[in-house]
Amino acid sequence: APVQAAVLPITTEQLEYARQIAAKLRAAGLRTELGEGSGTISKQIRDCETQKIPYMLVIGAREQAAGTVAVRARGSKKDEGVVTMEEFMERVQKELK
């Protein structure tokens, strides 16, 4: 996939944290897109599904406070759960190998 992960902040309040997450993903070599909060989160997820982006990392107030991300895989109807960035990076690195 041209873009491997999309970081989607729910509101503009989480935008700075989302930028930090996107920077970490890029530093690890993942092609990452940052949703700048344009439209509702449902619309952003739908757009990512249309673009066939494998992973969407949804960032809300709880995730920001805990330093975690909510992972949603393409084709999944619901979140796969909240994990730390380290756990997500390990998962993606295994899949890339």
C-alpha positions as CSV (number, residue, x, y, z in Angstrom):
1,A,0.0,0.0,0.0
2,P,1.3,3.5,-0.8
3,V,0.3,4.6,2.7
4,Q,0.7,2.0,5.4
5,A,-0.9,3.9,8.4
6,A,-3.1,6.8,8.9
7,V,-3.1,8.8,12.2
8,L,-6.6,10.2,12.8
9,P,-7.1,12.7,15.6
10,I,-10.8,12.9,16.7
11,T,-10.5,16.7,17.5
12,T,-8.0,19.4,16.9
13,E,-7.0,19.1,20.6
14,Q,-5.3,15.8,19.8
15,L,-3.6,17.1,16.7
16,E,-0.2,17.7,18.3
17,Y,-0.1,14.2,19.9
18,A,-1.2,12.8,16.5
19,R,1.7,14.6,14.8
20,Q,4.1,13.1,17.3
21,I,2.7,9.6,16.6
22,A,3.0,10.2,12.9
23,A,6.6,11.3,13.2
24,K,7.5,8.2,15.2
25,L,5.9,6.0,12.5
26,R,7.8,7.8,9.7
27,A,11.1,7.5,11.7
28,A,10.4,3.7,11.8
29,G,10.1,3.6,8.0
30,L,6.3,3.4,7.7
31,R,4.6,5.5,5.0
32,T,2.2,7.5,7.2
33,E,-0.5,10.0,6.5
34,L,-1.9,12.4,9.1
35,G,-5.6,13.2,9.1
36,E,-5.7,16.9,10.0
37,G,-9.2,16.5,11.5
38,S,-11.0,17.4,8.3
39,G,-14.5,16.1,8.7
40,T,-15.9,13.7,11.2
41,I,-13.9,10.7,12.4
42,S,-16.4,8.4,10.6
43,K,-15.7,10.2,7.3
44,Q,-11.9,10.0,7.9
45,I,-12.2,6.3,8.5
46,R,-14.4,5.8,5.5
47,D,-11.9,7.7,3.4
48,C,-9.0,5.6,4.7
49,E,-11.0,2.4,3.9
50,T,-11.6,3.7,0.3
51,Q,-7.8,4.4,-0.1
52,K,-7.1,0.8,1.3
53,I,-4.9,2.0,4.1
54,P,-4.0,-1.0,6.2
55,Y,-4.0,0.6,9.6
56,M,-5.8,3.6,11.1
57,L,-4.6,4.9,14.5
58,V,-7.5,6.8,16.1
59,I,-6.4,9.4,18.7
60,G,-8.9,10.6,21.2
61,A,-8.6,12.3,24.6
62,R,-8.3,9.0,26.4
63,E,-5.5,7.8,24.1
64,Q,-3.7,11.1,24.4
65,A,-3.9,11.0,28.2
66,A,-2.6,7.4,28.4
67,G,0.0,7.8,25.6
68,T,-1.6,5.0,23.6
69,V,-3.4,4.6,20.2
70,A,-6.6,2.9,19.2
71,V,-5.8,0.5,16.3
72,R,-8.3,-0.2,13.5
73,A,-7.3,-2.5,10.6
74,R,-8.7,-2.1,7.1
75,G,-11.9,-4.2,6.7
76,S,-12.5,-4.4,10.4
77,K,-15.8,-3.1,11.6
78,K,-14.5,-2.1,15.0
79,D,-11.3,-1.1,16.8
80,E,-8.9,-3.8,17.5
81,G,-8.1,-2.3,20.9
82,V,-5.9,0.3,22.5
83,V,-2.2,-0.4,22.6
84,T,1.0,1.4,23.3
85,M,3.1,2.7,20.3
86,E,5.7,0.1,21.1
87,E,3.2,-2.7,20.9
88,F,1.9,-1.4,17.6
89,M,5.4,-1.0,16.2
90,E,6.3,-4.5,17.1
91,R,3.2,-5.9,15.4
92,V,3.9,-3.9,12.2
93,Q,7.6,-4.8,12.1
94,K,6.7,-8.5,12.4
95,E,4.2,-8.2,9.5
96,L,6.8,-6.3,7.3
97,K,9.3,-9.2,7.7
